[in-house]
Amino acid sequence: MSSQLLTSPVSHAAPAPPRLEVGIYRFHLRFAEPLTLPPFWGSTIRGLLGHALRQVHCVTGKPSCLDCPVKTACNYHWLFDTPELQENLLDVANGAPRPFVLNVPPPADKRHFRAGEALQLGFTLFGRALSYLPAIIPALNQMGHLGLGNHRSRFDLSRVERIWMPASNLYQPIPINGVPAQKARPINVPAAPPSVRVELLTPMRLRHKGSAIGPAHFNTRLLFANILRRNSLLSWYFSGRKHQADFRHLLALSEEMEMRHAKLRMYRWQRYSGRQHRMLQMNGLIGSFELHGAALKTLWPYLYLGLWTHAGKGTSLGLGRYRLLPATHLPGGEM
């Protein structure tokens, strides 16, 4: 991704980061039958969620949303086919970001479940998209009736919880039926550390000039070009705040950062696209690296917000999830 995607010069003063508000949820799915999921199962969950949303909320029965006369009032349309805004934020045509990300475990984590076992599915909604939670919960119940995986293992939505504040570990139960109005919580950014270790937990799909970025071509500019753009678009679309910053200057700063101890590899996998009726290559980077240098202080807020927004393509599948640790490998440091 080049700097041409990020062109809104203002000043070289350190800008306030985009303001993002989120709702962070955890759905407990208890299986009535044994289940085996693929090594990375975010696409399986999202595909079934989209199918269930259409079944529950589509009022026309049309095979496509393209010419639907009521799509502007449709929950599926806003969640899975988010419409473009009339104004361009970054002086180019922007793909609308989806208002949610799945929080799923790294590939090859637990994927075999016995009857009676539960799977915890993390789900983050951004800003005004919290109003769609009452539409998502019935779709999850419908997913349970349809069944998950190749053998269509059925499940019940046994519990829904919401985290009290971003970066806390306090989850509170919320009703499955009659969901009360939800209020988005702001992400408060802590002080920047002098250096940080970034661990890519799920494949991060970065592209440049139409090509996937592998370990040999990964660099700090490509990473922050994506993070800056994504955070700004999410803030604009779902919090109504147009982020003003000298993006060229921020990208120049990202090039000054030193990347050390990079241990990255390409995770190769593919998924079936129901829309395109074909298999898609979804290869992405996993591994870790460290960031050092004075520029980290300025760019830290964007990197920290990415803990919730993820980075790269396919974030609504759960791709591009990472965590931040002290670069010195001291204990007790997950951020």
Residue pairs with C-beta under 8 A, 6 or more apart in sequence:
1 206
1 207
1 208
1 222
1 225
1 226
1 229
2 208
2 209
2 225
3 225
3 247
3 248
3 251
4 92
5 90
5 92
5 225
5 229
6 90
6 225
6 228
6 229
6 247
6 248
6 250
6 251
7 90
7 91
7 247
7 248
8 89
8 90
8 91
8 244
8 245
8 246
8 247
9 246
9 247
9 248
9 249
10 244
10 245
10 246
11 246
12 246
12 249
14 297
14 298
15 243
15 244
15 245
15 246
15 250
17 189
17 231
17 243
17 301
17 302
17 305
18 231
18 232
18 234
18 235
18 236
18 239
18 241
18 243
18 302
18 305
19 186
19 235
19 239
19 241
20 126
20 127
20 186
20 187
20 231
20 234
20 235
20 239
20 305
20 308
20 309
21 126
21 127
21 184
21 185
21 186
21 187
21 238
21 239
22 124
22 125
22 126
22 127
22 166
22 184
22 185
22 187
22 308
23 124
23 125
23 130
23 133
23 162
23 182
23 183
23 184
23 185
24 122
24 123
24 124
24 162
24 163
24 166
24 185
24 308
25 122
25 123
25 124
25 125
25 133
25 160
25 161
25 162
25 163
26 120
26 121
26 122
26 123
26 160
26 161
26 162
26 163
26 171
27 120
27 121
27 123
27 140
27 157
27 159
27 160
28 118
28 119
28 120
28 121
28 157
28 158
28 159
28 160
28 161
29 118
29 119
29 120
29 121
29 140
29 144
29 148
29 155
29 156
29 157
29 158
30 116
30 117
30 118
30 155
30 156
30 158
31 113
31 114
31 115
31 116
31 117
31 118
31 119
31 148
31 153
31 154
31 155
32 115
32 153
32 154
32 155
32 156
33 115
33 147
33 151
33 153
33 154
34 112
34 113
34 114
34 115
34 151
34 153
35 112
35 113
35 119
35 148
35 149
35 151
35 153
35 155
36 111
36 112
36 113
36 149
36 150
36 151
37 44
37 111
37 112
37 113
37 148
37 149
38 44
38 111
38 269
39 107
39 108
39 111
39 269
40 104
40 107
40 202
40 203
40 267
40 269
40 318
41 104
41 111
42 102
42 104
42 202
42 317
42 318
42 319
43 271
43 282
43 314
43 317
44 148
44 149
45 102
45 104
45 121
45 148
45 318
46 102
46 316
46 317
46 318
47 271
47 272
47 274
48 143
48 146
48 148
49 136
49 139
49 140
49 143
50 76
50 80
50 274
51 146
51 274
52 139
52 140
52 142
52 143
52 146
53 75
53 76
53 79
53 80
53 135
53 136
53 139
54 76
55 139
55 142
55 146
56 135
56 138
56 139
56 142
57 74
57 75
57 76
57 135
57 139
58 74
58 76
59 70
59 74
60 68
60 69
60 70
62 68
65 71
65 74
65 76
65 77
65 81
68 74
68 77
71 77
71 81
72 83
75 132
75 135
77 83
78 99
78 129
78 132
79 98
79 99
79 100
79 129
79 132
79 135
79 136
80 98
82 96
82 97
82 98
82 99
82 237
83 96
84 93
84 94
84 96
85 96
85 236
85 237
88 94
89 232
89 233
89 236
89 242
89 243
90 229
90 232
90 233
90 247
94 233
96 233
96 237
97 230
97 233
97 234
97 237
97 315
98 315
98 316
99 125
99 126
99 127
99 128
99 129
99 132
99 237
99 238
100 123
100 124
100 125
100 126
100 129
100 316
101 123
101 124
101 308
101 309
101 310
101 315
101 316
101 318
101 321
102 121
102 122
102 123
102 316
102 317
102 318
103 121
103 122
103 123
103 124
103 318
103 321
104 121
104 122
104 202
104 318
104 321
105 201
106 201
106 202
106 286
107 202
107 203
107 267
107 269
107 286
113 119
113 153
118 158
119 155
123 136
124 308
125 132
125 133
125 184
126 184
126 234
126 237
126 238
126 239
126 309
127 184
127 234
127 235
127 237
127 238
127 239
127 240
128 184
128 238
128 239
128 240
129 238
130 182
130 183
130 184
131 182
133 179
133 182
134 179
137 157
137 160
137 176
137 179
140 157
141 157
143 155
144 154
144 155
144 156
144 157
145 154
146 152
147 153
147 154
147 155
148 154
148 155
157 176
159 173
159 176
160 173
160 174
160 175
160 176
160 179
161 171
161 172
161 173
161 174
162 171
162 172
162 174
162 182
163 169
163 170
163 171
163 172
164 170
164 171
164 172
164 185
165 185
166 185
166 186
166 187
166 188
166 308
167 187
167 188
167 335
174 180
184 239
187 304
187 305
187 308
189 300
189 301
189 304
189 305
190 304
190 335
192 296
192 297
192 300
192 301
193 296
193 300
193 326
193 327
194 292
194 296
195 290
195 291
195 292
195 293
195 296
195 326
195 327
195 328
196 290
196 291
196 296
196 300
196 303
196 324
196 325
196 326
196 327
196 335
197 261
197 288
197 289
197 290
197 324
197 325
197 326
197 327
197 329
198 288
198 289
198 290
198 291
198 303
198 322
198 323
198 324
199 287
199 288
199 322
199 323
199 324
199 325
200 264
200 285
200 286
200 287
200 288
200 320
200 321
200 322
201 286
201 321
201 322
201 323
202 284
202 286
202 310
202 318
202 319
202 320
202 321
203 267
203 269
203 282
203 283
203 284
203 285
203 286
203 314
203 319
203 320
204 284
204 285
204 286
204 311
204 312
204 319
204 320
204 322
205 212
205 282
205 283
205 284
205 285
205 312
205 313
205 314
205 319
205 320
206 212
206 213
206 218
206 222
206 223
206 226
206 284
206 285
206 311
206 312
206 313
207 213
207 313
208 217
208 222
212 281
212 283
212 284
213 222
213 285
214 266
214 285
215 262
215 264
215 265
215 266
215 285
215 287
218 262
218 264
218 285
219 255
219 259
220 254
220 255
220 257
220 259
220 291
221 251
221 254
221 255
223 254
223 311
224 250
224 251
224 254
224 299
224 302
224 303
225 251
225 254
226 311
226 312
227 302
227 303
227 305
227 306
227 309
227 311
228 245
228 247
228 250
228 251
228 302
230 306
230 309
230 311
230 315
231 243
231 302
231 305
231 306
231 309
232 243
232 245
234 309
235 241
235 242
235 243
236 242
236 243
250 298
250 299
250 302
253 295
253 298
253 299
254 295
254 299
256 293
256 294
256 295
257 291
257 292
257 293
257 295
257 296
257 299
258 291
258 292
258 293
259 289
259 290
259 291
259 292
260 289
260 290
260 292
260 327
261 288
261 289
261 290
262 287
262 288
262 289
262 290
263 287
263 288
263 289
264 285
264 286
264 287
264 288
264 289
265 285
265 286
265 287
266 283
266 284
266 285
267 283
267 284
267 285
267 286
268 281
268 283
269 282
269 283
270 279
270 280
270 281
270 282
271 279
271 280
271 282
271 317
272 278
272 279
272 280
273 279
273 280
282 314
282 317
282 319
284 312
284 314
284 319
284 320
290 327
291 303
291 327
292 327
296 303
303 324
304 324
304 335
306 322
307 322
307 323
307 324
307 335
309 315
310 318
310 319
310 320
310 321
310 322
311 320
311 322
312 319
312 320
313 319
313 320
314 320
323 334
323 335
324 334
324 335
325 333
325 334
325 335
326 333
